[in-house]
């Protein structure tokens, strides 16, 4: 006899989803913050893309808006679990149902779809009639830290979160595959907002420059407010002509710096 499913308590599931998102964010953003802004603040400073540190009030603003975004992500997460429960998605439980090849391919498909979603919604949110309502909050961070990764207005947080149920609706994904994709997206997102360039100088001399994005690319977007709209990959910006002309020059400048003492730099310490 089949066991009856436990009644779906939306509030309970929302709380659980929100706690899960919070813990992942605190872990990943917290580790990035400790490494880049505490433990290795001096020794990594030569790779700080904008050669100064943000003010404390800017960091607290990022944390506050991130907390609000996490609440919205928790709600969307609960709604996604409800959709799974109702059979409205293509999430599957048996690993052998689609085979191991599709297990890994589904993660790649999710990454490519998410990147396209991000590029085009990002460009749309820069429209003068939408920017104030959707994207202005994120651009209050002109010199972002890891805590800017989720520093969105409520409307932008909703746009960013909707990709996750959308993925489960349009492609079959195993729970573990979806979990690995979620780890990829939060790692890449936070890495792009750390404010440090971790790619080697020779990166721009390889074909990878036409594919993968770098933290320099995204930090320039925060500086200049336009262009460099991509997330994981650089091919949309290259195809659509939205890469900043000085992107590769700026990358070369950042990755060519000699190590210097932070006390001798024109930086504003986080305090």
DOMITI-702536 format. One line per 4 residues: their letters; for each residue x, y, z negated of N, C-alpha, C. Coordinates in Angstrom, 2 decimals, always signed. Layout:
<pts>
a> X,Y,Z,X,Y,Z,X,Y,Z; ... $
</pts>
This chain:
<pts>
xxxx> +0.84,-1.19,+0.00,+0.00,+0.00,+0.00,+0.88,+1.24,+0.00; +0.53,+2.21,+0.84,+1.32,+3.43,+0.91,+1.08,+4.30,-0.32; +2.15,+4.88,-0.83,+2.03,+5.79,-1.96,+1.49,+7.12,-1.49; +0.60,+7.70,-2.26,+0.04,+9.00,-1.91,+1.10,+10.08,-2.08 $
xxxx> +1.13,+11.01,-1.16,+2.08,+12.11,-1.27,+1.70,+13.02,-2.42; +2.70,+13.52,-3.12,+2.47,+14.47,-4.20,+1.88,+15.75,-3.61; +0.86,+16.32,-4.24,+0.28,+17.57,-3.73,+1.34,+18.64,-3.56; +1.21,+19.41,-2.48,+2.20,+20.43,-2.15,+1.90,+21.69,-2.96 $
xxxx> +2.79,+22.02,-3.89,+2.66,+23.23,-4.71,+3.55,+24.31,-4.09; +2.93,+25.24,-3.36,+3.72,+26.21,-2.59,+4.61,+27.06,-3.50; +4.09,+27.48,-4.65,+4.88,+28.31,-5.56,+6.09,+27.55,-6.08; +5.85,+26.30,-6.46,+6.95,+25.47,-6.98,+8.02,+25.24,-5.92 $
xxxx> +7.58,+24.97,-4.70,+8.53,+24.72,-3.61,+9.28,+26.01,-3.26; +8.59,+27.15,-3.30,+9.25,+28.44,-3.02,+10.33,+28.72,-4.04; +10.04,+28.47,-5.31,+11.05,+28.69,-6.36,+12.25,+27.78,-6.14; +11.99,+26.51,-5.83,+13.09,+25.58,-5.58,+13.91,+25.97,-4.37 $
xxxx> +13.22,+26.39,-3.30,+13.92,+26.83,-2.09,+14.76,+28.06,-2.35; +14.20,+29.01,-3.10,+14.92,+30.26,-3.41,+16.15,+29.98,-4.27; +16.01,+29.10,-5.24,+17.15,+28.74,-6.09,+18.25,+28.09,-5.24; +17.85,+27.21,-4.32,+18.83,+26.55,-3.45,+19.59,+27.54,-2.59 $
xxxx> +18.86,+28.47,-1.96,+19.51,+29.49,-1.13,+20.42,+30.37,-1.99; +19.96,+30.72,-3.17,+20.75,+31.58,-4.07,+22.07,+30.91,-4.44; +22.01,+29.64,-4.80,+23.22,+28.94,-5.21,+24.22,+28.82,-4.07; +23.73,+28.53,-2.85,+24.64,+28.46,-1.70,+25.28,+29.82,-1.44 $
xxxx> +24.48,+30.85,-1.50,+25.00,+32.19,-1.21,+26.00,+32.63,-2.27; +25.66,+32.40,-3.53,+26.58,+32.77,-4.62,+27.90,+32.01,-4.50; +27.81,+30.74,-4.11,+29.03,+29.94,-3.98,+29.90,+30.44,-2.84; +29.32,+30.56,-1.64,+30.11,+30.90,-0.46,+30.55,+32.37,-0.49 $
xxxx> +29.62,+33.28,-0.73,+29.99,+34.70,-0.79,+30.86,+34.98,-2.01; +30.57,+34.30,-3.11,+31.35,+34.52,-4.33,+32.80,+34.09,-4.16; +33.01,+32.92,-3.54,+34.38,+32.46,-3.30,+35.11,+33.43,-2.37; +34.43,+33.88,-1.29,+35.05,+34.83,-0.36,+35.40,+36.13,-1.06 $
xxxx> +34.51,+36.59,-1.94,+34.76,+37.83,-2.69,+35.95,+37.67,-3.62; +36.00,+36.58,-4.36,+37.10,+36.35,-5.29,+38.44,+36.28,-4.57; +38.46,+35.59,-3.42,+39.71,+35.45,-2.67,+40.16,+36.78,-2.07; +39.24,+37.47,-1.39,+39.63,+38.67,-0.65,+39.65,+39.95,-1.43 $
xxxx> +38.92,+40.00,-2.54,+38.79,+41.26,-3.27,+39.28,+41.18,-4.71; +39.84,+40.04,-5.08,+40.41,+39.91,-6.43,+41.76,+39.20,-6.37; +41.76,+37.90,-6.10,+42.99,+37.11,-6.19,+44.04,+37.49,-5.15; +43.64,+37.70,-3.89,+44.60,+37.98,-2.82,+44.42,+39.38,-2.24 $
xxxx> +43.89,+40.24,-3.05,+43.61,+41.61,-2.61,+44.87,+42.32,-2.11; +45.99,+42.10,-2.76,+47.24,+42.76,-2.35,+47.90,+42.05,-1.18; +48.01,+40.73,-1.30,+48.79,+40.00,-0.29,+48.08,+39.89,+1.05; +46.76,+40.06,+1.05,+46.02,+39.98,+2.31,+45.69,+41.35,+2.90 $
xxxx> +46.06,+42.41,+2.22,+45.59,+43.73,+2.63,+45.98,+44.09,+4.07; +47.11,+43.60,+4.54,+47.53,+43.92,+5.91,+46.57,+43.36,+6.95; +45.74,+42.40,+6.56,+44.74,+41.84,+7.46,+43.34,+42.42,+7.21; +43.26,+43.43,+6.34,+41.97,+44.11,+6.12,+41.68,+44.95,+7.36 $
xxxx> +40.58,+44.64,+8.05,+40.30,+45.26,+9.34,+40.13,+46.77,+9.21; +39.36,+47.20,+8.23,+39.28,+48.62,+7.86,+40.17,+48.78,+6.63; +41.21,+49.55,+6.75,+42.28,+49.56,+5.74,+41.92,+50.36,+4.50; +40.79,+50.03,+3.92,+40.39,+50.56,+2.61,+39.30,+49.66,+2.07 $
xxxx> +39.03,+49.77,+0.78,+38.00,+48.96,+0.17,+36.75,+49.80,-0.09; +35.58,+49.18,-0.03,+34.34,+49.93,-0.24,+34.18,+50.34,-1.70; +33.33,+51.33,-1.91,+33.03,+51.78,-3.27,+32.12,+50.78,-3.97; +32.16,+50.82,-5.30,+31.39,+49.87,-6.09,+29.90,+49.96,-5.78 $
xxxx> +29.39,+51.19,-5.60,+27.96,+51.33,-5.35,+27.55,+50.69,-4.02; +28.48,+50.66,-3.05,+28.18,+50.01,-1.78,+28.07,+48.49,-1.97; +28.95,+47.95,-2.79,+28.92,+46.51,-3.05,+27.64,+46.13,-3.78; +27.25,+46.91,-4.79,+26.03,+46.61,-5.54,+24.80,+46.75,-4.65 $
xxxx> +24.83,+47.70,-3.71,+23.70,+47.82,-2.78,+23.59,+46.56,-1.93; +24.73,+46.06,-1.44,+24.71,+44.83,-0.64,+24.15,+43.66,-1.45; +24.55,+43.56,-2.70,+24.08,+42.47,-3.56,+22.57,+42.59,-3.79; +22.09,+43.81,-4.01,+20.66,+44.02,-4.24,+19.81,+43.63,-3.05 $
xxxx> +20.21,+44.08,-1.87,+19.45,+43.73,-0.67,+19.59,+42.24,-0.35; +20.74,+41.65,-0.64,+20.90,+40.21,-0.44,+19.92,+39.43,-1.32; +19.73,+39.89,-2.56,+18.79,+39.23,-3.46,+17.37,+39.28,-2.89; +17.00,+40.42,-2.33,+15.68,+40.55,-1.72,+15.55,+39.62,-0.51 $
xxxx> +16.60,+39.54,+0.31,+16.58,+38.65,+1.47,+16.44,+37.20,+1.04; +17.12,+36.83,-0.04,+17.06,+35.45,-0.52,+15.64,+35.08,-0.91; +14.89,+36.01,-1.50,+13.49,+35.75,-1.83,+12.68,+35.45,-0.56; +12.94,+36.22,+0.49,+12.23,+36.00,+1.76,+12.66,+34.68,+2.39 $
xxxx> +13.96,+34.37,+2.33,+14.44,+33.08,+2.84,+13.77,+31.93,+2.08; +13.59,+32.12,+0.76,+12.94,+31.09,-0.05,+11.50,+30.86,+0.38; +10.78,+31.94,+0.68,+9.40,+31.83,+1.17,+9.35,+31.11,+2.51; +10.23,+31.51,+3.43,+10.26,+30.87,+4.75,+10.69,+29.41,+4.60 $
xxxx> +11.60,+29.14,+3.69,+12.01,+27.76,+3.44,+10.85,+26.91,+2.97; +10.04,+27.46,+2.06,+8.87,+26.72,+1.58,+7.86,+26.50,+2.70; +7.66,+27.53,+3.52,+6.74,+27.40,+4.67,+7.25,+26.34,+5.65; +8.58,+26.27,+5.82,+9.17,+25.27,+6.70,+8.95,+23.86,+6.15 $
xxxx> +9.12,+23.70,+4.85,+8.89,+22.39,+4.23,+7.42,+21.98,+4.34; +6.53,+22.96,+4.25,+5.10,+22.68,+4.43,+4.83,+22.22,+5.87; +5.46,+22.89,+6.83,+5.29,+22.51,+8.24,+5.81,+21.09,+8.47; +6.96,+20.76,+7.84,+7.50,+19.40,+7.94,+6.51,+18.41,+7.36 $
xxxx> +5.96,+18.75,+6.22,+4.99,+17.88,+5.53,+3.76,+17.64,+6.41; +3.35,+18.65,+7.15,+2.16,+18.55,+7.98,+2.44,+17.89,+9.33; +3.71,+17.61,+9.62,+4.05,+16.97,+10.88,+4.12,+17.93,+12.05; +4.33,+19.21,+11.76,+4.36,+20.23,+12.82,+5.76,+20.42,+13.39 $
xxxx> +6.75,+19.74,+12.84,+8.12,+19.88,+13.31,+8.62,+18.54,+13.86; +9.84,+18.54,+14.39,+10.45,+17.31,+14.90,+11.54,+16.78,+13.97; +11.48,+17.19,+12.73,+12.43,+16.66,+11.74,+12.18,+15.16,+11.57; +13.26,+14.37,+11.56,+13.11,+12.93,+11.39,+13.99,+12.43,+10.25 $
xxxx> +13.64,+11.27,+9.71,+14.30,+10.77,+8.50,+15.24,+9.61,+8.75; +14.96,+8.79,+9.77,+15.78,+7.60,+10.01,+16.94,+7.94,+10.93; +18.15,+7.75,+10.43,+19.35,+8.11,+11.18,+19.41,+7.46,+12.55; +18.94,+6.22,+12.66,+19.03,+5.50,+13.91,+17.94,+5.84,+14.91 $
xxxx> +17.01,+6.71,+14.54,+15.87,+7.00,+15.42,+16.31,+7.61,+16.75; +17.30,+8.51,+16.71,+17.81,+9.14,+17.93,+19.29,+8.81,+18.17; +19.91,+8.10,+17.25,+21.30,+7.71,+17.42,+22.27,+8.76,+16.93; +23.52,+8.34,+16.72,+24.54,+9.24,+16.18,+24.96,+10.30,+17.18 $
xxxx> +24.93,+9.97,+18.48,+25.31,+10.98,+19.47,+24.40,+12.19,+19.37; +23.08,+11.95,+19.32,+22.15,+13.07,+19.21,+22.28,+13.78,+17.86; +22.61,+13.04,+16.82,+22.80,+13.66,+15.50,+23.78,+14.82,+15.61; +24.93,+14.57,+16.27,+25.95,+15.62,+16.40,+25.59,+16.63,+17.48 $
xxxx> +24.97,+16.15,+18.58,+24.55,+17.07,+19.62,+23.49,+18.04,+19.12; +22.62,+17.57,+18.24,+21.56,+18.45,+17.72,+22.13,+19.61,+16.93; +23.25,+19.38,+16.23,+23.90,+20.47,+15.50,+24.45,+21.49,+16.48; +25.10,+20.99,+17.55,+25.62,+21.90,+18.58,+24.51,+22.69,+19.25 $
xxxx> +23.39,+22.03,+19.55,+22.25,+22.73,+20.15,+21.72,+23.80,+19.21; +21.64,+23.47,+17.93,+21.14,+24.44,+16.95,+22.04,+25.67,+16.89; +23.35,+25.45,+16.94,+24.31,+26.56,+16.91,+24.14,+27.45,+18.14; +24.02,+26.84,+19.32,+23.87,+27.61,+20.56,+22.55,+28.39,+20.57 $
xxxx> +21.47,+27.74,+20.15,+20.16,+28.40,+20.11,+20.17,+29.55,+19.11; +20.76,+29.31,+17.94,+20.81,+30.36,+16.92,+21.62,+31.56,+17.41; +22.72,+31.28,+18.09,+23.56,+32.37,+18.61,+22.78,+33.23,+19.60; +22.02,+32.58,+20.50,+21.21,+33.33,+21.47,+20.12,+34.12,+20.76 $
xxxx> +19.47,+33.50,+19.78,+18.43,+34.18,+18.98,+19.01,+35.42,+18.33; +20.19,+35.26,+17.72,+20.81,+36.38,+17.01,+21.16,+37.51,+17.96; +21.80,+37.18,+19.09,+22.23,+38.23,+20.01,+21.05,+39.07,+20.49; +19.99,+38.41,+20.95,+18.89,+39.14,+21.57,+18.00,+39.84,+20.55 $
xxxx> +17.77,+39.22,+19.39,+16.99,+39.93,+18.36,+17.81,+41.08,+17.79; +19.12,+40.89,+17.70,+20.01,+41.93,+17.19,+19.98,+43.15,+18.12; +20.10,+42.90,+19.40,+20.02,+44.01,+20.37,+18.67,+44.71,+20.30; +17.61,+43.92,+20.18,+16.27,+44.49,+20.11,+16.10,+45.37,+18.87 $
xxxx> +16.68,+44.93,+17.74,+16.55,+45.71,+16.50,+17.35,+47.01,+16.55; +18.23,+47.14,+17.53,+18.95,+48.39,+17.71,+18.16,+49.40,+18.55; +17.03,+49.00,+19.05,+16.18,+49.94,+19.78,+15.77,+51.06,+18.83; +15.77,+52.28,+19.34,+15.54,+53.45,+18.47,+14.20,+53.40,+17.76 $
xxxx> +13.21,+52.71,+18.31,+11.90,+52.64,+17.65,+11.83,+51.53,+16.60; +12.81,+50.63,+16.62,+12.81,+49.50,+15.68,+13.90,+49.59,+14.63; +14.99,+50.30,+14.96,+16.18,+50.29,+14.11,+15.86,+50.67,+12.66; +15.12,+51.73,+12.47,+14.83,+52.21,+11.11,+14.13,+51.16,+10.27 $
xxxx> +13.22,+50.42,+10.89,+12.40,+49.47,+10.14,+13.09,+48.13,+9.94; +13.94,+47.76,+10.88,+14.53,+46.43,+10.83,+16.00,+46.42,+10.41; +16.83,+47.28,+10.99,+18.28,+47.05,+10.95,+19.08,+48.13,+10.22; +18.44,+49.23,+9.85,+19.17,+50.33,+9.22,+19.86,+49.88,+7.93 $
xxxx> +19.18,+49.08,+7.13,+19.74,+48.64,+5.85,+21.07,+47.93,+6.04; +21.13,+47.04,+7.02,+22.37,+46.29,+7.23,+23.51,+47.22,+7.64; +23.17,+48.30,+8.34,+24.21,+49.22,+8.81,+24.56,+50.29,+7.78; +23.99,+50.20,+6.59,+24.48,+51.05,+5.51,+25.88,+50.59,+5.09 $
xxxx> +26.22,+49.36,+5.44,+27.55,+48.81,+5.16,+28.47,+49.12,+6.34; +29.19,+50.24,+6.25,+30.13,+50.60,+7.31,+31.46,+49.87,+7.14; +31.73,+49.42,+5.90,+32.94,+48.66,+5.59,+32.50,+47.44,+4.77; +31.89,+46.45,+5.43,+31.19,+45.39,+4.71,+32.09,+44.46,+3.92 $
xxxx> +31.48,+43.82,+2.94,+32.12,+42.78,+2.13,+31.32,+41.48,+2.35; +31.77,+40.37,+1.78,+31.00,+39.13,+1.95,+29.54,+39.26,+1.53; +29.24,+40.18,+0.60,+27.87,+40.34,+0.12,+26.97,+41.03,+1.14; +27.55,+41.54,+2.23,+26.73,+42.15,+3.30,+26.10,+41.11,+4.20 $
xxxx> +26.53,+39.85,+4.09,+26.05,+38.81,+5.01,+24.53,+38.69,+5.00; +23.91,+38.87,+3.82,+22.45,+38.78,+3.71,+21.83,+40.12,+3.33; +22.56,+41.20,+3.47,+22.05,+42.52,+3.08,+21.15,+43.07,+4.19; +19.89,+42.61,+4.20,+18.93,+42.98,+5.23,+17.74,+43.70,+4.64 $
xxxx> +17.03,+44.42,+5.48,+15.70,+44.89,+5.11,+14.77,+43.68,+5.11; +13.60,+43.77,+4.45,+12.68,+42.62,+4.46,+12.29,+42.16,+5.86; +12.07,+43.09,+6.79,+11.68,+42.70,+8.14,+12.81,+41.98,+8.87; +14.04,+42.48,+8.71,+15.15,+41.79,+9.35,+15.39,+40.43,+8.72 $
xxxx> +15.25,+40.34,+7.39,+15.42,+39.04,+6.72,+14.43,+38.02,+7.28; +13.20,+38.47,+7.55,+12.20,+37.57,+8.13,+12.62,+37.11,+9.53; +13.10,+38.06,+10.34,+13.56,+37.70,+11.69,+14.71,+36.70,+11.62; +15.66,+36.95,+10.71,+16.81,+36.05,+10.58,+16.39,+34.67,+10.11 $
xxxx> +15.37,+34.61,+9.24,+14.95,+33.33,+8.66,+14.11,+32.49,+9.61; +13.39,+33.13,+10.52,+12.46,+32.41,+11.39,+13.15,+31.42,+12.33; +14.44,+31.61,+12.57,+15.14,+30.69,+13.46,+15.16,+29.27,+12.88; +15.12,+29.14,+11.57,+15.27,+27.82,+10.94,+14.03,+26.93,+11.16 $
xxxx> +12.81,+27.41,+10.89,+11.67,+26.57,+11.27,+11.55,+26.41,+12.78; +11.94,+27.45,+13.53,+11.87,+27.36,+14.99,+12.72,+26.22,+15.51; +13.92,+26.07,+14.96,+14.80,+24.99,+15.40,+14.16,+23.63,+15.17; +13.53,+23.45,+14.01,+12.93,+22.15,+13.69,+11.69,+21.88,+14.53 $
xxxx> +11.11,+22.94,+15.07,+9.94,+22.77,+15.94,+10.36,+22.38,+17.35; +11.45,+22.98,+17.85,+11.78,+22.79,+19.27,+12.74,+21.64,+19.54; +13.54,+21.22,+18.54,+14.44,+20.08,+18.77,+14.35,+19.10,+17.60; +14.47,+17.79,+17.88,+14.51,+16.81,+16.79,+15.80,+16.98,+15.99 $
xxxx> +15.68,+17.05,+14.67,+16.86,+17.17,+13.82,+16.69,+16.33,+12.57; +17.73,+15.58,+12.27,+17.77,+14.84,+11.01,+18.04,+15.83,+9.88; +17.55,+15.51,+8.70,+17.74,+16.39,+7.54,+19.22,+16.71,+7.32; +20.09,+15.70,+7.46,+21.52,+15.91,+7.24,+22.12,+16.80,+8.33 $
xxxx> +21.66,+16.63,+9.57,+22.13,+17.48,+10.66,+21.74,+18.92,+10.40; +20.52,+19.12,+9.96,+20.06,+20.48,+9.65,+20.87,+21.06,+8.50; +21.18,+20.24,+7.51,+22.00,+20.70,+6.38,+23.39,+21.11,+6.81; +24.01,+20.35,+7.72,+25.33,+20.71,+8.23,+25.28,+22.00,+9.04 $
xxxx> +24.22,+22.17,+9.82,+24.05,+23.42,+10.55,+23.94,+24.59,+9.58; +23.20,+24.43,+8.49,+23.04,+25.50,+7.51,+24.38,+25.85,+6.86; +25.22,+24.85,+6.62,+26.56,+25.12,+6.08,+27.39,+25.90,+7.09; +27.29,+25.52,+8.38,+28.01,+26.24,+9.43,+27.59,+27.70,+9.46 $
xxxx> +26.28,+27.95,+9.48,+25.81,+29.32,+9.67,+26.19,+30.22,+8.49; +26.10,+29.72,+7.28,+26.43,+30.59,+6.14,+27.94,+30.81,+6.07; +28.74,+29.80,+6.41,+30.19,+29.95,+6.40,+30.64,+30.98,+7.43; +30.14,+30.86,+8.65,+30.54,+31.77,+9.72,+30.05,+33.19,+9.45 $
xxxx> +28.84,+33.31,+8.94,+28.26,+34.62,+8.65,+29.07,+35.35,+7.59; +29.38,+34.66,+6.52,+30.14,+35.29,+5.43,+31.57,+35.58,+5.89; +32.19,+34.67,+6.64,+33.54,+34.91,+7.14,+33.58,+36.16,+8.00; +32.54,+36.38,+8.81,+32.50,+37.55,+9.68,+32.31,+38.85,+8.94 $
xxxx> +31.85,+38.77,+7.67,+31.63,+39.97,+6.87,+32.69,+40.17,+5.79; +33.68,+39.30,+5.72,+34.68,+39.45,+4.66,+35.47,+40.74,+4.78; +35.61,+41.23,+6.01,+36.43,+42.43,+6.24,+37.86,+42.11,+6.56; +38.21,+40.81,+6.63,+39.57,+40.38,+6.93,+39.59,+39.61,+8.25 $
xxxx> +40.66,+39.80,+9.01,+40.85,+39.02,+10.23,+41.75,+37.83,+9.91; +41.22,+36.63,+10.06,+41.98,+35.43,+9.73,+42.49,+34.68,+10.95; +42.08,+35.09,+12.16,+42.60,+34.44,+13.36,+44.05,+34.86,+13.61; +44.85,+33.97,+14.19,+46.25,+34.33,+14.50,+46.31,+35.31,+15.68 $
xxxx> +47.43,+36.01,+15.78,+47.59,+37.02,+16.82,+47.45,+36.43,+18.22; +47.92,+35.17,+18.39,+47.92,+34.56,+19.72,+46.51,+34.17,+20.18; +45.52,+34.30,+19.32,+44.15,+33.91,+19.67,+43.69,+34.58,+20.96; +44.00,+35.88,+21.12,+43.55,+36.61,+22.31,+44.31,+36.24,+23.58 $
xxxx> +45.32,+35.39,+23.45,+46.05,+34.93,+24.63,+45.57,+33.55,+25.08; +44.48,+33.08,+24.48,+43.93,+31.77,+24.83,+42.52,+31.92,+25.39; +42.02,+30.90,+26.09,+40.64,+30.95,+26.61,+39.59,+31.05,+25.50; +39.97,+30.75,+24.25,+39.02,+30.83,+23.15,+38.44,+32.23,+22.97 $
xxxx> +39.20,+33.25,+23.41,+38.72,+34.62,+23.24,+37.43,+34.86,+24.01; +37.19,+34.08,+25.06,+35.98,+34.24,+25.86,+34.79,+33.53,+25.23; +35.08,+32.72,+24.20,+34.01,+31.90,+23.60,+33.71,+32.32,+22.17; +34.72,+32.23,+21.29,+34.48,+32.43,+19.86,+34.59,+33.89,+19.46 $
xxxx> +33.77,+34.27,+18.50,+33.85,+35.61,+17.95,+34.87,+35.67,+16.82; +35.23,+36.87,+16.43,+36.18,+37.08,+15.34,+35.60,+38.08,+14.35; +36.08,+38.09,+13.11,+35.64,+39.12,+12.17,+35.88,+40.54,+12.68; +36.97,+40.76,+13.40,+37.24,+42.09,+13.96,+36.09,+42.55,+14.85 $
xxxx> +35.57,+41.64,+15.65,+34.47,+41.96,+16.54,+33.27,+42.47,+15.76; +32.91,+41.76,+14.70,+31.70,+42.15,+13.96,+31.93,+43.39,+13.09; +33.11,+43.51,+12.51,+33.38,+44.70,+11.69,+33.35,+45.96,+12.56; +33.81,+45.85,+13.79,+33.72,+46.99,+14.71,+32.27,+47.37,+14.97 $
xxxx> +31.39,+46.38,+15.00,+29.96,+46.67,+15.16,+29.45,+47.50,+13.99; +29.88,+47.17,+12.78,+29.48,+47.94,+11.60,+30.06,+49.35,+11.63; +31.27,+49.48,+12.12,+31.91,+50.79,+12.23,+31.22,+51.70,+13.23; +30.97,+51.14,+14.42,+30.58,+51.98,+15.55,+29.09,+51.94,+15.84 $
xxxx> +28.37,+51.04,+15.17,+26.90,+50.97,+15.24,+26.36,+50.46,+16.57; +27.19,+50.26,+17.54,+26.75,+49.78,+18.84,+27.70,+48.71,+19.38; +27.21,+47.88,+20.29,+28.07,+46.88,+20.92,+28.44,+45.75,+19.98; +29.12,+44.73,+20.51,+29.55,+43.58,+19.72,+28.36,+42.98,+18.95 $
xxxx> +27.35,+42.56,+19.68,+26.12,+42.09,+19.05,+26.13,+40.60,+18.72; +27.13,+39.86,+19.18,+27.12,+38.41,+19.03,+27.38,+37.95,+17.61; +27.09,+36.67,+17.37,+27.31,+36.08,+16.05,+28.47,+35.08,+16.11; +28.22,+33.88,+16.61,+29.25,+32.85,+16.66,+30.16,+32.99,+17.87 $
xxxx> +29.54,+33.33,+19.00,+30.25,+33.31,+20.27,+30.34,+34.70,+20.88; +31.30,+34.85,+21.80,+31.52,+36.15,+22.44,+31.01,+36.20,+23.87; +30.46,+35.08,+24.36,+30.11,+35.07,+25.78,+28.90,+35.93,+26.11; +27.93,+36.10,+25.19,+26.80,+36.98,+25.49,+27.27,+38.42,+25.65 $
xxxx> +28.13,+38.86,+24.75,+28.66,+40.23,+24.84,+29.45,+40.42,+26.13; +30.22,+39.42,+26.52,+31.01,+39.53,+27.75,+30.09,+39.52,+28.98; +29.09,+38.64,+28.99,+28.17,+38.56,+30.13,+27.35,+39.84,+30.28; +26.93,+40.41,+29.16,+26.04,+41.57,+29.19,+26.79,+42.90,+29.12 $
xxxx> +28.13,+42.85,+29.06,+28.93,+44.07,+29.03,+28.79,+44.87,+27.75; +28.55,+44.18,+26.61,+28.35,+44.89,+25.35,+29.53,+44.74,+24.38; +30.63,+44.13,+24.84,+31.84,+44.15,+24.03,+32.42,+45.56,+24.01; +32.91,+46.01,+22.87,+33.62,+47.28,+22.83,+34.88,+47.18,+23.68 $
xxxx> +35.15,+48.21,+24.44,+36.31,+48.20,+25.33,+37.61,+48.01,+24.55; +37.66,+48.56,+23.34,+38.89,+48.49,+22.56,+38.94,+47.28,+21.63; +38.01,+46.35,+21.78,+37.96,+45.18,+20.88,+39.28,+44.42,+20.84; +39.79,+44.01,+21.98,+41.01,+43.22,+22.00,+42.22,+44.02,+21.51 $
xxxx> +42.24,+45.32,+21.82,+43.31,+46.19,+21.33,+43.27,+46.27,+19.81; +42.06,+46.43,+19.27,+41.92,+46.52,+17.82,+42.33,+45.20,+17.15; +41.95,+44.09,+17.74,+42.35,+42.79,+17.21,+43.88,+42.69,+17.17; +44.53,+43.10,+18.27,+45.98,+43.06,+18.32,+46.63,+43.95,+17.27 $
xxxx> +46.03,+45.12,+17.04,+46.57,+46.04,+16.02,+46.47,+45.44,+14.64; +45.31,+44.86,+14.32,+45.10,+44.28,+12.99,+46.04,+43.11,+12.75; +46.18,+42.24,+13.75,+46.98,+41.04,+13.56,+48.48,+41.27,+13.71; +48.88,+42.50,+14.04,+50.30,+42.82,+14.19,+50.86,+43.59,+12.99 $
xxxx> +50.03,+43.91,+12.04,+50.48,+44.70,+10.90,+51.46,+43.93,+10.03; +52.41,+44.68,+9.46,+53.32,+44.10,+8.48,+52.67,+44.13,+7.10; +53.08,+43.21,+6.25,+52.54,+43.20,+4.89,+52.99,+44.46,+4.16; +52.04,+45.09,+3.47,+52.36,+46.29,+2.69,+51.72,+46.18,+1.33 $
xxxx> +52.26,+46.93,+0.39,+51.67,+46.98,-0.94,+50.39,+47.80,-0.90; +49.38,+47.33,-1.56,+48.10,+48.03,-1.57,+48.22,+49.40,-2.20; +49.13,+49.55,-3.15,+49.28,+50.86,-3.82,+49.80,+51.92,-2.88; +50.42,+51.50,-1.77,+50.96,+52.47,-0.81,+49.99,+52.73,+0.34 $
xxxx> +48.85,+52.09,+0.31,+47.89,+52.20,+1.41,+46.83,+53.25,+1.10; +46.18,+53.83,+2.14,+45.15,+54.82,+1.93,+43.82,+54.18,+1.62; +43.81,+53.25,+0.65,+42.60,+52.50,+0.39,+41.86,+53.04,-0.82; +40.58,+52.75,-0.87,+39.75,+53.08,-2.03,+39.40,+51.77,-2.70 $
xxx> +40.02,+51.45,-3.86,+39.78,+50.16,-4.49,+38.32,+49.99,-4.89; +37.87,+48.74,-4.86,+36.54,+48.44,-5.39,+36.61,+48.58,-6.90; +35.67,+49.30,-7.46,+35.70,+49.49,-8.91,+34.34,+49.59,-9.49 $
</pts>
